[in-house]
Amino acid sequence: MAKFTFNMPDIGEGIAEAEIVQWHKAVGDTVNEDEEFVDMMTDKATVPMESPVTGKILEIAGGEGDMVSIGSMLVVIEVEGQVPEDVIEENEAAAEAAPAPKDEEVEKRIEVETSDASDADDALAADAEPEPLPDPTPAPEPLAHAKVLATPAVRQRAKDLGVDLGKVKPSEEGRIRHGDLDQFLSYNSGYGAAAKTREDQQQKVIGMRRRIAENMAASKRNIPHFSYVEECDVTALEELRAQLNGARGGKPKLTILPLLITAICKTLPDFPMINARYDDEAGVVTRHGAVHMGMAAQTDAGLMVPVIRNAESKNLWQLANEIVRLADAARNGTAKSEEMQGGTLTVTSLGPLGGVATTPVINRPEVAIIGPNRIIERPMYITGSDGVERIEKRKLMNISISCDHRVVDGWDAASFVQALKKLLETPALILVD
């Protein structure tokens, strides 16, 4: 028998550590060669780890939510016979691949943060088991059902509502009926109005939920956001979409998103500051020529943002295919690492739940995010070609945009949205090259 220590391999350039998301094996279990035994998450993707050997698991690096540094022990496996030399060499190479700190300042910062965390942990440990506080809620008075006349149905209803029938005045013959109970409730609105108290639940923030929390906090902490909202009349756009869907044949059904993305791509050349990424550490803004459109997708694990590469070069049907494919990949966990990074601008939509207006959080290091809101029908004054003003039912949608005020001025954001509005309200222009 031999013990083999499998070190956390280097799974991406610049990645220093990964988070344990889910163990598929436990201590004492047998793992086969090339069998997936744990899912690890970096800031870019979830990566399943495969065992290079067959054997019994003796030790694991930690529990779900714990961080494991590149090159450190991930799992110890008891192996029958000798471990192949190529496996040993590859494993030793992983141990030497841990990224070194950039400078002494980084090391000092890590030490300070670790010290602060230890102090905080000590403080929390001291208060981990406080003495129970007295319950301020007085015990309810016993119900006096036995002293009143009422049918079993009335008694059961009163019990469900928490009503003491001894306090209900009967209307006739001393017997309480449903009408008497209704009258009592109408004058005592507190009865039956409170929801049942549920027990508190604690849920450890790990995996994708932790990444989302960290990214959103970093975005709001580092980026001075501002938002701008404009109303668009999308009546003609929806008519165009219905016509295209009616003649689509075997092509995917168009939502409004492919049309919106196409309109955005046609608008961006005049507003390059919107399609950009800001490296605030280097102090460099990169204005991108290609549009790598991030598409926020809700999954069971949380919000994920797969990226449509070169969206400006795709037609409506190609965009529709990519939207469906990437959304499905994000939801079922099959999205590749390169499909989850490198966006230059993001669109986020809540579909029919879109609300009147949104103030979306920028997907750092991008400098803008666009949010279409719910389409609603409303009467509007319309001036016809004869110059006569009349009222018509129109379909309206608000477009929200949040921008990084360090890079994008308010005038630029407003001008961009107004140009986008022109295309959405004159949709024939969207289809013109």
KOLKOLKE-436828 format. One record per residue (C-alpha): residue number from 1; x, y, z. Coordinates in pm, 1 decimal, m for minus. Each point is the difference from the previous one (the first is absolute). Example, Ala and Ser with C-alpha at 12.3 -4.5 7.8 and 13.67 -1.06 7.14 Angstrom:
<recs>
[rec 1, [1230.0, m450.0, 780.0]]
[rec 2, [137.0, 344.0, m66.0]]
</recs>
This chain:
<recs>
[rec 1, [0.0, 0.0, 0.0]]
[rec 2, [114.5, 356.0, m72.4]]
[rec 3, [m138.7, 339.8, 89.1]]
[rec 4, [m39.7, 244.2, m287.4]]
[rec 5, [m57.1, 369.3, 73.2]]
[rec 6, [m184.7, 160.1, m288.5]]
[rec 7, [83.3, 370.9, m13.9]]
[rec 8, [m239.6, 264.9, m129.8]]
[rec 9, [104.9, 42.8, m367.0]]
[rec 10, [43.4, 328.1, m185.3]]
[rec 11, [m339.0, 40.1, m173.8]]
[rec 12, [38.4, 344.7, m151.3]]
[rec 13, [243.8, 279.9, m57.9]]
[rec 14, [26.1, 234.2, 297.8]]
[rec 15, [m223.0, m212.1, 225.1]]
[rec 16, [145.9, m35.9, 350.4]]
[rec 17, [m275.9, m199.7, 172.0]]
[rec 18, [m328.1, m178.6, m57.4]]
[rec 19, [m307.7, m62.8, 213.2]]
[rec 20, [m136.9, m341.3, 89.2]]
[rec 21, [m354.9, m4.2, m135.9]]
[rec 22, [m103.8, m363.8, 38.5]]
[rec 23, [165.6, m326.2, 100.1]]
[rec 24, [m114.7, m306.3, m195.4]]
[rec 25, [209.1, m226.1, 223.4]]
[rec 26, [62.1, m11.8, 375.7]]
[rec 27, [278.3, m129.3, 222.6]]
[rec 28, [m6.9, m378.6, m17.1]]
[rec 29, [m150.0, m12.2, m350.5]]
[rec 30, [175.4, m162.4, m292.8]]
[rec 31, [75.3, 221.0, m298.2]]
[rec 32, [92.5, m135.5, m341.6]]
[rec 33, [253.8, 138.7, m242.7]]
[rec 34, [m147.9, 286.0, m209.2]]
[rec 35, [m310.5, 10.2, 223.3]]
[rec 36, [m126.4, 343.2, 104.3]]
[rec 37, [16.8, 33.5, 377.0]]
[rec 38, [m43.4, 373.9, 72.4]]
[rec 39, [m116.6, 320.2, m172.8]]
[rec 40, [227.6, 302.6, 42.7]]
[rec 41, [m95.6, 356.0, m87.6]]
[rec 42, [228.3, 283.2, m104.4]]
[rec 43, [m109.1, 354.7, m70.6]]
[rec 44, [m61.0, m110.7, m358.7]]
[rec 45, [m160.3, m344.2, m2.2]]
[rec 46, [m78.6, m322.7, 185.5]]
[rec 47, [252.3, m272.3, m77.9]]
[rec 48, [m46.9, m370.1, 90.8]]
[rec 49, [311.7, m170.3, 136.0]]
[rec 50, [81.5, m353.0, m120.6]]
[rec 51, [211.6, m244.8, 196.5]]
[rec 52, [324.0, m102.7, m174.5]]
[rec 53, [4.9, m329.7, 193.7]]
[rec 54, [m230.5, m266.0, 144.4]]
[rec 55, [m11.6, m38.4, 375.6]]
[rec 56, [m162.1, 76.1, 334.4]]
[rec 57, [m40.4, 362.7, 115.0]]
[rec 58, [177.0, 56.0, 331.9]]
[rec 59, [m11.9, 378.3, 34.3]]
[rec 60, [m161.7, 301.2, m168.9]]
[rec 61, [101.6, 366.8, 0.3]]
[rec 62, [m315.6, 138.1, 156.9]]
[rec 63, [m374.3, 41.2, m21.3]]
[rec 64, [m222.9, 167.7, m254.8]]
[rec 65, [72.4, 371.7, m13.3]]
[rec 66, [363.5, m35.0, 108.8]]
[rec 67, [276.4, 141.9, m219.3]]
[rec 68, [291.1, m212.8, m124.8]]
[rec 69, [318.2, 162.8, m130.8]]
[rec 70, [148.5, m115.2, m328.5]]
[rec 71, [271.3, m256.3, 72.4]]
[rec 72, [m124.7, m91.6, 350.4]]
[rec 73, [m147.2, m333.7, 110.0]]
[rec 74, [m347.6, m69.8, m135.4]]
[rec 75, [m39.1, m366.6, 91.2]]
[rec 76, [209.1, m290.0, 133.5]]
[rec 77, [m66.1, m339.2, m162.4]]
[rec 78, [119.1, m341.6, 110.0]]
[rec 79, [116.4, m185.4, m309.9]]
[rec 80, [76.3, m367.1, m50.1]]
[rec 81, [349.6, m42.1, m140.9]]
[rec 82, [208.8, 289.0, m131.8]]
[rec 83, [m121.3, 329.0, m142.2]]
[rec 84, [108.8, 44.7, m364.4]]
[rec 85, [298.4, 232.5, m47.6]]
[rec 86, [m180.5, 224.9, m248.3]]
[rec 87, [m279.5, 57.7, 254.2]]
[rec 88, [254.1, 86.3, 270.3]]
[rec 89, [185.2, 242.2, m230.3]]
[rec 90, [m320.4, 173.2, m107.6]]
[rec 91, [m114.4, 28.0, 361.5]]
[rec 92, [334.1, 147.2, 110.5]]
[rec 93, [m20.0, 250.4, m283.7]]
[rec 94, [m340.3, 109.1, 133.6]]
[rec 95, [152.0, 56.3, 343.3]]
[rec 96, [259.6, 231.1, m154.9]]
[rec 97, [m257.3, 189.2, m208.8]]
[rec 98, [m146.5, 208.5, 280.9]]
[rec 99, [11.0, 369.3, m107.3]]
[rec 100, [242.7, 203.6, 207.3]]
[rec 101, [m116.1, 326.0, 166.8]]
[rec 102, [54.8, 301.4, m220.9]]
[rec 103, [189.9, 194.2, 263.6]]
[rec 104, [54.3, 43.3, 370.9]]
[rec 105, [m297.0, 232.8, 24.3]]
[rec 106, [m231.5, m280.6, m110.5]]
[rec 107, [151.3, m231.1, 261.9]]
[rec 108, [m46.4, 261.1, 271.2]]
[rec 109, [m359.9, 56.7, m105.4]]
[rec 110, [m71.4, m372.2, 20.0]]
[rec 111, [157.1, m15.2, 345.9]]
[rec 112, [m211.0, 293.3, 118.9]]
[rec 113, [m318.2, m145.4, m142.3]]
[rec 114, [76.0, m340.3, 155.5]]
[rec 115, [69.6, 163.4, 335.2]]
[rec 116, [m321.6, 198.5, m15.3]]
[rec 117, [m192.9, m312.4, m92.7]]
[rec 118, [155.7, m192.2, 289.2]]
[rec 119, [m93.1, 276.8, 243.7]]
[rec 120, [m351.9, 1.1, m136.2]]
[rec 121, [m20.3, m378.9, 27.2]]
[rec 122, [117.7, 15.1, 363.1]]
[rec 123, [m263.3, 260.7, 77.5]]
[rec 124, [m269.0, m206.5, m164.4]]
[rec 125, [115.8, m313.1, 180.8]]
[rec 126, [m28.3, 179.8, 333.4]]
[rec 127, [m361.4, 82.4, m76.3]]
[rec 128, [m82.2, m328.5, m169.3]]
[rec 129, [m215.8, m130.8, 285.3]]
[rec 130, [m179.4, 292.2, 165.3]]
[rec 131, [m241.9, m61.4, 283.0]]
[rec 132, [m355.2, m39.0, m128.6]]
[rec 133, [m210.3, 313.2, 27.8]]
[rec 134, [m342.9, m16.8, 165.5]]
[rec 135, [m286.9, m30.3, m247.9]]
[rec 136, [m179.8, 337.6, 1.8]]
[rec 137, [m314.9, m154.0, m148.6]]
[rec 138, [m247.8, m83.1, 277.3]]
[rec 139, [m152.3, m345.4, m1.0]]
[rec 140, [m347.0, 0.3, m156.7]]
[rec 141, [m297.0, m30.6, 227.2]]
[rec 142, [m173.7, m337.5, m14.1]]
[rec 143, [m299.3, m11.3, m231.9]]
[rec 144, [m336.3, m32.5, 168.0]]
[rec 145, [m169.6, m215.4, m263.9]]
[rec 146, [m159.4, m231.5, 254.7]]
[rec 147, [m217.1, 278.1, 147.5]]
[rec 148, [m170.3, 109.3, m321.6]]
[rec 149, [m244.1, m157.4, m243.3]]
[rec 150, [127.9, m41.5, m356.5]]
[rec 151, [5.9, m260.6, m275.0]]
[rec 152, [319.5, m201.9, m57.7]]
[rec 153, [59.5, 192.1, m326.8]]
[rec 154, [m14.7, 334.9, 181.8]]
[rec 155, [230.2, m129.2, 274.6]]
[rec 156, [254.3, m124.3, m254.9]]
[rec 157, [m8.5, 328.7, m189.8]]
[rec 158, [50.0, 196.9, 322.2]]
[rec 159, [290.1, m226.6, 94.0]]
[rec 160, [163.8, 53.3, m340.9]]
[rec 161, [m35.4, 377.3, 39.5]]
[rec 162, [118.3, 0.1, 362.6]]
[rec 163, [m328.2, 149.1, 123.6]]
[rec 164, [m124.6, m62.6, 354.2]]
[rec 165, [m370.3, m81.4, m47.3]]
[rec 166, [m61.1, 119.7, 356.4]]
[rec 167, [54.7, 354.6, m130.8]]
[rec 168, [m247.3, m32.4, m289.6]]
[rec 169, [m355.1, 124.9, 62.5]]
[rec 170, [m270.3, m240.8, m123.9]]
[rec 171, [m290.1, 153.6, m193.0]]
[rec 172, [m278.6, m236.9, 99.4]]
[rec 173, [m74.8, m290.4, 233.8]]
[rec 174, [346.5, 34.0, 147.8]]
[rec 175, [154.6, m196.7, m290.2]]
[rec 176, [294.4, 145.9, m193.4]]
[rec 177, [m34.9, m28.6, m375.4]]
[rec 178, [233.0, 83.7, m289.8]]
[rec 179, [m165.9, 342.0, m38.3]]
[rec 180, [78.7, 81.7, 364.4]]
[rec 181, [361.7, m99.7, m58.1]]
[rec 182, [13.0, 218.0, m314.9]]
[rec 183, [m136.1, 298.8, 190.9]]
[rec 184, [257.0, m51.8, 277.8]]
[rec 185, [281.3, m12.3, m256.4]]
[rec 186, [m122.6, 318.1, m172.1]]
[rec 187, [35.0, 192.0, 327.2]]
[rec 188, [323.4, m172.9, 99.6]]
[rec 189, [207.2, 15.5, m317.3]]
[rec 190, [313.8, m127.4, 172.4]]
[rec 191, [m142.6, m351.5, 20.9]]
[rec 192, [94.7, m223.8, m289.4]]
[rec 193, [209.5, 270.7, m165.7]]
[rec 194, [346.6, m110.1, 116.0]]
[rec 195, [200.4, m250.4, m201.0]]
[rec 196, [146.8, m303.8, 168.0]]
[rec 197, [341.3, 55.0, 153.8]]
[rec 198, [268.0, m201.5, m174.8]]
[rec 199, [330.3, m112.9, 142.5]]
[rec 200, [314.3, 192.2, m92.8]]
[rec 201, [223.9, m167.1, m256.1]]
[rec 202, [371.6, 43.3, m52.6]]
[rec 203, [151.6, m68.1, m339.1]]
[rec 204, [371.1, 11.6, m65.9]]
[rec 205, [86.7, 231.1, m289.8]]
[rec 206, [222.1, m211.5, m224.0]]
[rec 207, [66.8, m71.8, m364.3]]
[rec 208, [m170.1, 216.9, m257.9]]
[rec 209, [m197.9, 188.4, 264.3]]
[rec 210, [324.7, 107.9, 167.3]]
[rec 211, [152.9, 106.0, m334.1]]
[rec 212, [m306.9, 206.1, m80.9]]
[rec 213, [12.4, 164.9, 341.7]]
[rec 214, [370.4, 81.5, m34.1]]
[rec 215, [m33.8, 132.3, m356.1]]
[rec 216, [m304.1, 215.5, 76.8]]
[rec 217, [162.8, 143.0, 311.9]]
[rec 218, [320.1, 77.9, m192.1]]
[rec 219, [m198.4, 164.0, m279.2]]
[rec 220, [m199.4, 227.1, 230.2]]
[rec 221, [303.9, 74.2, 215.0]]
[rec 222, [230.4, 94.9, m286.8]]
[rec 223, [m230.0, 139.3, m269.6]]
[rec 224, [m190.1, 329.5, 33.8]]
[rec 225, [m325.0, m107.9, m167.5]]
[rec 226, [m254.8, 226.3, m160.4]]
[rec 227, [m316.4, m107.7, m178.2]]
[rec 228, [m210.4, 143.4, m279.7]]
[rec 229, [m346.8, m118.0, m109.3]]
[rec 230, [m192.7, 80.2, m317.9]]
[rec 231, [m340.0, m109.1, m129.4]]
[rec 232, [m18.5, m157.6, m347.2]]
[rec 233, [m304.5, m66.2, m215.7]]
[rec 234, [59.0, m358.0, m119.0]]
[rec 235, [m334.6, m49.6, m174.2]]
[rec 236, [160.4, m20.9, m344.7]]
[rec 237, [286.2, m213.6, 135.5]]
[rec 238, [m246.3, m253.5, 141.0]]
[rec 239, [m188.3, m3.7, m332.4]]
[rec 240, [328.1, m69.3, m181.7]]
[rec 241, [86.2, m276.8, 245.9]]
[rec 242, [m342.1, m162.9, m53.7]]
[rec 243, [49.5, 12.7, m379.3]]
[rec 244, [348.0, m153.8, 23.9]]
[rec 245, [m123.3, m276.1, 228.2]]
[rec 246, [m288.4, m72.0, m234.2]]
[rec 247, [247.6, m73.0, m280.4]]
[rec 248, [279.3, m158.8, 201.7]]
[rec 249, [m54.3, m359.8, m113.3]]
[rec 250, [232.4, m221.9, 200.8]]
[rec 251, [194.0, 289.0, 147.2]]
[rec 252, [m23.8, 79.8, 373.5]]
[rec 253, [m276.6, 230.9, 117.6]]
[rec 254, [119.2, 356.4, 38.1]]
[rec 255, [m34.8, 176.8, 330.8]]
[rec 256, [62.9, 372.9, 19.4]]
[rec 257, [358.2, m64.5, 119.1]]
[rec 258, [161.0, m77.6, m341.2]]
[rec 259, [m158.3, 314.9, m144.0]]
[rec 260, [121.7, 205.7, 295.0]]
[rec 261, [354.4, m139.1, m22.9]]
[rec 262, [10.0, 70.3, m374.6]]
[rec 263, [m117.1, 357.6, 60.9]]
[rec 264, [263.0, 45.1, 272.7]]
[rec 265, [276.9, m128.6, m227.6]]
[rec 266, [m106.4, 243.5, m274.6]]
[rec 267, [1.1, 289.7, 247.5]]
[rec 268, [334.2, m68.2, 171.6]]
[rec 269, [239.7, 117.1, m277.0]]
[rec 270, [m104.1, 359.9, 74.1]]
[rec 271, [38.7, m54.7, 375.7]]
[rec 272, [322.5, m201.7, 51.5]]
[rec 273, [21.0, 101.9, 365.7]]
[rec 274, [m298.6, m228.6, 74.9]]
[rec 275, [158.6, m317.7, m142.3]]
[rec 276, [307.1, 10.5, 222.0]]
[rec 277, [183.3, m151.9, 294.7]]
[rec 278, [179.2, 200.6, 268.3]]
[rec 279, [310.8, m137.2, 169.6]]
[rec 280, [m8.0, 227.9, 304.2]]
[rec 281, [326.9, m137.6, 138.8]]
[rec 282, [190.9, 84.7, m318.1]]
[rec 283, [m210.6, 308.5, m70.3]]
[rec 284, [m73.3, m115.5, m356.6]]
[rec 285, [m331.6, 1.5, m187.8]]
[rec 286, [m23.9, m236.0, m297.6]]
[rec 287, [m266.5, 92.6, m253.7]]
[rec 288, [m81.7, m320.6, m184.3]]
[rec 289, [m82.7, m26.3, m368.5]]
[rec 290, [m170.3, m338.4, 27.8]]
[rec 291, [m309.8, m31.9, 215.0]]
[rec 292, [26.0, m294.3, 238.8]]
[rec 293, [m347.9, 24.2, 146.7]]
[rec 294, [m50.0, m130.2, 352.3]]
[rec 295, [m345.4, m141.5, 55.8]]
[rec 296, [m114.6, m24.4, 361.2]]
[rec 297, [m177.3, m332.6, 54.9]]
[rec 298, [m175.8, m112.7, 316.2]]
[rec 299, [94.3, m352.1, 113.6]]
[rec 300, [m66.9, m213.3, 306.5]]
[rec 301, [350.6, 89.5, 120.1]]
[rec 302, [m56.3, 373.9, m50.8]]
[rec 303, [54.7, 258.7, m269.6]]
[rec 304, [253.7, m98.4, m267.4]]
[rec 305, [119.3, 202.1, m300.3]]
[rec 306, [96.4, m206.5, m306.2]]
[rec 307, [147.1, 199.5, m288.7]]
[rec 308, [m111.5, 14.7, m364.6]]
[rec 309, [325.3, 43.1, m194.7]]
[rec 310, [3.5, 252.4, m285.0]]
[rec 311, [m368.9, 76.5, 33.1]]
[rec 312, [35.7, 275.4, m259.3]]
[rec 313, [74.8, m260.0, m272.5]]
[rec 314, [m304.3, m220.2, 69.3]]
[rec 315, [m346.0, 31.9, m153.7]]
[rec 316, [m323.9, m22.4, 196.7]]
[rec 317, [m37.0, m376.7, m33.0]]
[rec 318, [361.7, m66.8, 94.4]]
[rec 319, [m41.6, 219.9, 306.7]]
[rec 320, [m320.5, m184.1, 91.6]]
[rec 321, [184.4, m333.4, m22.9]]
[rec 322, [289.4, 125.4, 214.4]]
[rec 323, [m233.5, 143.7, 262.5]]
[rec 324, [m177.9, m333.7, 42.3]]
[rec 325, [320.6, m204.7, m11.9]]
[rec 326, [191.0, 210.7, 251.9]]
[rec 327, [m294.5, 36.1, 237.0]]
[rec 328, [m48.6, m378.5, 2.7]]
[rec 329, [373.3, m57.7, 51.9]]
[rec 330, [5.1, 242.6, 292.7]]
[rec 331, [m302.1, m162.9, 163.1]]
[rec 332, [120.0, m359.9, m33.4]]
[rec 333, [362.4, 79.7, 89.3]]
[rec 334, [155.7, m92.9, m334.7]]
[rec 335, [113.7, 350.2, m98.2]]
[rec 336, [370.9, 10.8, m81.8]]
[rec 337, [237.0, 232.7, 182.7]]
[rec 338, [60.4, 210.9, m312.2]]
[rec 339, [m376.6, 42.7, m43.3]]
[rec 340, [m26.9, 160.3, 344.5]]
[rec 341, [260.8, 274.8, m31.5]]
[rec 342, [126.4, 276.8, m225.9]]
[rec 343, [m324.6, 194.8, m39.3]]
[rec 344, [18.8, 363.8, m107.6]]
[rec 345, [m363.5, 98.5, 69.8]]
[rec 346, [m286.8, m179.0, 175.4]]
[rec 347, [m374.6, m15.8, m55.7]]
[rec 348, [m216.6, m107.9, 292.4]]
[rec 349, [m370.0, m70.5, m35.2]]
[rec 350, [m262.0, m128.7, 242.7]]
[rec 351, [m244.3, m70.3, m282.3]]
[rec 352, [m364.1, 46.8, 106.1]]
[rec 353, [121.6, 80.5, 354.3]]
[rec 354, [205.3, 292.1, m132.0]]
[rec 355, [m186.3, 266.8, 194.5]]
[rec 356, [m30.8, 365.7, m92.8]]
[rec 357, [370.1, 79.4, 35.0]]
[rec 358, [315.7, m166.6, 128.2]]
[rec 359, [339.6, 118.2, 121.0]]
[rec 360, [219.9, m299.8, m86.2]]
[rec 361, [346.1, m47.5, 152.5]]
[rec 362, [290.3, 19.9, m245.6]]
[rec 363, [185.6, m322.8, m76.6]]
[rec 364, [350.8, 115.2, 91.5]]
[rec 365, [236.9, 76.0, m180.4]]
[rec 366, [m257.5, 98.4, m261.8]]
[rec 367, [m120.9, 360.4, 18.9]]
[rec 368, [m368.2, m34.1, m90.2]]
[rec 369, [m296.5, m234.7, 24.8]]
[rec 370, [m332.5, 31.4, m183.8]]
[rec 371, [m335.6, m119.4, 133.5]]
[rec 372, [m317.7, m20.5, m206.9]]
[rec 373, [m310.1, 9.8, 218.8]]
[rec 374, [m350.2, m143.1, m29.1]]
[rec 375, [m208.1, 88.0, m307.3]]
[rec 376, [m333.3, 151.3, 96.8]]
[rec 377, [m296.0, 127.9, m203.1]]
[rec 378, [m113.1, 354.4, 65.3]]
[rec 379, [m202.3, 268.6, m183.1]]
[rec 380, [212.0, 273.2, m158.5]]
[rec 381, [m57.9, 314.4, m204.0]]
[rec 382, [114.7, m66.1, m357.8]]
[rec 383, [23.0, 260.6, m276.2]]
[rec 384, [m100.1, m149.8, m334.1]]
[rec 385, [131.8, 87.8, m345.5]]
[rec 386, [m295.1, 239.2, m33.9]]
[rec 387, [124.1, 192.9, 302.4]]
[rec 388, [m299.3, m102.6, 208.7]]
[rec 389, [71.9, m116.6, 352.3]]
[rec 390, [m182.0, m311.8, 121.5]]
[rec 391, [21.8, m258.5, 277.1]]
[rec 392, [133.3, m348.6, m78.6]]
[rec 393, [88.8, m307.8, 202.2]]
[rec 394, [379.8, m41.2, m21.6]]
[rec 395, [255.4, m245.8, 133.8]]
[rec 396, [259.0, 173.5, 215.9]]
[rec 397, [323.8, m119.7, 154.6]]
[rec 398, [251.5, 182.0, 216.0]]
[rec 399, [371.7, m42.0, m68.5]]
[rec 400, [228.4, 31.2, 303.6]]
[rec 401, [374.9, 43.9, m12.7]]
[rec 402, [252.3, 14.0, 284.4]]
[rec 403, [343.3, 145.3, m73.8]]
[rec 404, [337.6, 45.3, 165.3]]
[rec 405, [21.2, 375.2, 52.9]]
[rec 406, [380.4, m14.2, m2.7]]
[rec 407, [m13.4, m95.5, m367.5]]
[rec 408, [m344.1, 94.4, m133.3]]
[rec 409, [m149.9, 349.1, 31.5]]
[rec 410, [m371.6, 49.2, 52.8]]
[rec 411, [m32.9, 174.0, m335.9]]
[rec 412, [161.4, m296.2, m178.7]]
[rec 413, [m230.2, m251.2, 170.5]]
[rec 414, [m311.7, 204.9, m78.2]]
[rec 415, [108.4, 53.0, m361.5]]
[rec 416, [65.6, m371.5, m42.6]]
[rec 417, [m343.3, m94.7, 133.6]]
[rec 418, [m170.9, 259.5, m219.5]]
[rec 419, [176.8, m140.8, m307.0]]
[rec 420, [m99.5, m350.8, 106.5]]
[rec 421, [m359.1, 117.1, 48.3]]
[rec 422, [m10.4, 129.6, m357.3]]
[rec 423, [88.7, m345.8, m132.8]]
[rec 424, [m248.5, m178.1, 225.6]]
[rec 425, [m281.0, 234.9, m101.6]]
[rec 426, [92.5, m26.0, m371.5]]
[rec 427, [80.8, m372.1, m14.1]]
[rec 428, [47.9, m15.0, m376.7]]
[rec 429, [333.6, 175.1, 64.8]]
[rec 430, [111.6, m294.5, 211.9]]
[rec 431, [m10.2, m227.5, m302.6]]
[rec 432, [189.5, 237.8, m228.0]]
[rec 433, [371.7, m65.9, m38.2]]
</recs>
